[in-house]
């Protein structure tokens, strides 16, 4: 049998029986549960303020690793930029001379975005969007580079055809370079004895010395004459190059050869 509970009343010096009804019991239980919940919430708040949860520690470590990788990529990018500057200088030196065209412009200024120092203040979504913008810019740059290189390949193949046609050798065998009688430029005319522009090179050689074409081409004109420049041959090398051979003793070619 459950014992009744009493409470001492100091005013009348008697023990008064406590009301132990069902509603009172339920009310006490509700108070106890509410107190436990409040204490648990307070403890959780205090713990979260001073200690990281395992998930938070994992996320924080992942962020630190990402930032370290960004810093490493930044250093590598600086090295690549230095190499690219050297490559661009080589492009400028070679393209204009060999390909006769302006060099490829490696302009990556549009690919710039957030600095690595600001990544700590940047939301994950912004980092992803920034990386996507950089990647998109790189893809456009690669496509533009490929189209320019395709154009250069065409130009290069044309230049391969042009190289044998460029007048680049002497018209007679002159290994010791002792047979040049008069060079290109102003000189005293041998007949008129006045300064006059000489638009060619004179070679002095014995009669019967073979004369060579200075590059691949087609004989455009054959002139047999005993006056002026004498026997003449004009060769069209293509690509804007034409050479004239004059004052020869005999001619052994025909037009179109």
Secondary structure, 3 states (H helix, E strand, C coil): CCCCCEEEECCCCEEEECCCCHHHHHHHHHHHHHHHHHHHHHHHHHHHHHCCCHHHHHHHHHHHHHHHHHHHHHHHHHHHHHHHHHHHHHHHHHHHHHHCCCCCCCCCHHHCCCCHHHHHHCCHHHHHHHHHHHHHHHHHHHHHHHHHHHHHHHHHHHHHHHHCCCCCCCCCCCCCCCCEEECCEEEECCCCCCEEEECCCEECCCCCCCCCCCCCCEEEEEECCCCCCCEEEEEEEECCEEEEEEEECCCCCCCCC
